[in-house]
Amino acid sequence: MKKIISWNVNGIRACMGKGLVEFLKEEDPDIICIQETKCQPGQAVVDLPGYHQYWNSAVKKGYSGTAIFVKDEPMWVNMNIDAEGHDTEGRAITLEFPGFYMITNYTPNAQDGLARIDYRLAWEAANREYLKKLDAKKPLIMCGDLNVAHNEIDLKNPKTNVGNAGFSDEERGAFGELLACGFTDSYRYLYPEKVEYTWWSYRMKARERNVGWRIDYFIVSDRIAPKIKDVVIRGDVLGSDHCPVVLYIDL
């Protein structure tokens, strides 16, 4: 049984000051996937003995960035999605293990007014092709902040957010295209009608009122979906505007 944690920490140095390392040590997962580290190499030292650490920082300082901490050393590491123009923002890390690929992904935000929707969709298309190539070799687990609420059940106020970043037809359609390529949304596989969120705005006491969005996912190859044992959204854990999501899978 593998225990894997995914968390957009919205700045790893800030989150470390709010109990990140203590939480991870107590949880003791096999794999930890972090998004939005917002740091350059050497700016953060995460004291987690027993883990191999892999960091992918954006060229732009204080922006984006991903990391994976893992107990078992991988066979292969890739710090991009093998697509020109998508390798400067530190948005993806792939680790290869004997039985599967592990990918963490911080999908670009389309931004207010969908100002960055063209880049977002180009990323989606490139990432989809990359994942299909990996999946042809062995099953994969991809997790992270995918910056989209797929269906109305995945956000508190769908009617007033139609067309907004994270709930545009284009982004929802791209997510559907990804699933159609042979991938499963682990949480919805187990809980088709459950309502929980993974992100809340810092404005208007959104978290206190649970006015949130489910935009953090574990996506797995269809053929290993039956091996999913549980997906737990840890809304009780503070430290970021996102909460951790935990996958239990029998690999």
N, C-alpha and C positions, 0 to 999 in steps of 0.2 A: 504493500500500500504506500503510495506516494502522497505526501502532503505538500502542497504548493501554495504559496501566498503571493498575491499580486496587489500592489498598492501604488497609486499615484500620490506621492508624498508632498507635492507642491513645494519643492525646495528641501533637499535632504538635510541640509545643515539646520534649518529651522525645525524640521520634524525631529531631528536628534535631540533637540532641546526640549521636546515635548514627549520623550519616552520611547522613541522609535526602537532603539537598540534593546532596551529592556523588554519591550513587547516581543521582538523577534526572538530573543533568547528564551523567553518563557514559552513561546509557541513551538520553537525548535522544529521548523519545517525542513523538508529535504531541499527545497528550492525556494528562493525569495526573488521575486521580480519587482523591480522598482521603476516607476516612470516619473518624469519631471524632476530629475535630480537638481537641475539648475546649478551645476558646478563644473569646474574644470579639473583635470587630473591633479591630484594632490591637495585639493581644497577641502576634502572631507575624508576623515579616517574613521571607518566603521569597524569597531572592535568586535568582530564575530569569529572567534577561534573555531577552526574546524571547517570553515567555508572557503572555497576558491571564489575570488571576486573578479568580475568582468564589468568594466565601465565603458560607456560610449557617450562622450560629451559632444555637445554642439560646438561648432566653431564660434558662434556668437556667445559671449559670456553671459552667465546668469539666465540661460534659456534652455528649455527642453532637456534632453539627456535621459539615458536609461542605464540601468545596472542589473546584473543578476549575480546573486550569491548562491553557491551550490555546494553541497557536501561531496558529491562524486565528481571527480574531474572529467570533463567532457572529452570526446574524441576530436572534436572540431569546433571552432568558434568563428562566427561571421558577424561583422559589425555593421552590415548594411543589408539592403534588400536586392543587391546586384542590379541596380537600375541607375543609369546616369542622371544626375540632378537631384538624387534623393539620399545623398550620403554626407550632408554637412550639418544636419540638425540632431544627430545622435538619437534617432527615433526607434531603432530596432537592434536587438542582439539575438542571434541564434546559437544555441548550443546543440551539438549532436551527441546522443548517447546510443548505446547498442540497439535499444528497442524503439526509440522515438526521437523526434526533434523537439526542443523547447525554445519558444520564441517569446520575447517580450516586445511589445509594440506600443508606441505612443503616437497615435494617429493625429495628423495635423488638424487643428481647429479651423473651421471655415470662417470664423470671426464674424463680427457684427456686420449685418447687411450682406452676408456671404461674400465678403471682400476677397477671401482666399479660396473660394470654392473650386476654382479651376485647378489650383495646385493640389487641393485636397483630393479631387477626383483623379488626378494624374497619379498621386500616391496610391490611392485605392487600387487603380488598375495595375500598377507596377507590383504592388504588394500581393495582389491576388495571383498574378502570374508566378511570382516567387514562391508563394505557398503551394501552388499546384505542382511546381517542379519538385519541391521537397516531399510533398505528400505522395508523389509517384514512387519515391524510394522507400519511405517508411512513414508511419503515422506521426502526426504532430499535435502538439499542444501550443496554442498561441494565447497569450493573456495580455491584458493591459487596458489602458484608457483609450477606447476606440472612438470617443467623442461622438457617439450617436446613440440615441434612444430609438430602438428598432420599431417598436409599435406603441400604440397609445397607452397600453398598460405600463410602459416603461418610464413614464414621467407623470408628475402630478397634474399638470395643466396642459394637456395636449392641444386643446382647441385654440388656446391663445399663443401657442408656440409653433403652429404650422408655418413652415417657411423660414423659421429661425435656424441659426447655426445649431447643428446637432439634431434637428428634427425637420430638415428640409426633405423634399421628395428625392432629391439627388443623392443625399447621404444615406437615407433609408433604403433607397434602391440599390446603392452600391453594397450595403450590408447584406441585402437579400441575394445579390449576385454572388457574394462570397460564400454564403451558406449553400447556394445551389451548386457550387463547385465540389461539394462533398464534405462539408463541414457542419458542425453542430454547436449551437449555443448551449453550453452545458447546463446553465441555470434553468433555462426554459425547457430543456429536455426532462429535467426532474420536476420542475415546478411551473407548469404551463399557465397557471392562473394566479400565482402568488405575486403580491405587490410589495416590493422592497426597492430601495434606492441606494446608489453608491456615491452620489455627488449632490451637494447642496450649495447654493450660492451663499456667499458671506453676507449678502444683503437681506434686510427685512426679516431677520431671525428665521431664515428658511429652514435651517436644520432643527431648530427647536420646534417648528411647526410641521416638520417632515415634508416640506415642499421640495422634492428632489427629483433626480433623474437616475436611471440605471444606465450608465455609460461605460462601466468597467466589466470586462467579460473574460471568461475562459472559453475559447473556441477549440474544439478538438476534431480530428478526423472522424468522419461518420463511423468508421469500422471499429473505433475504440470507445464510442459513446456508451455501449453497454457496460464498460468497465468503470464508468463514473459512479462513485459511491455517494458523494455529497458535494454540494456547493454552498458555502456559508458566507453570507454577507455580514460583515462585522460592523454594523452601524454603531455599536457601543464604543468603538475605538476612535478616539479623537487624535488630533495632531495635524490634520490636513482638512481641506474641503472635500476630499474623497475619503472613503473608508476602505480598509483592506477587504479583499475577497479571497476565500480559501477553497481550494479544490482538493478533494480526496479522490484518488483514482487508483484502481488496482492494476498496476502495470507490472 
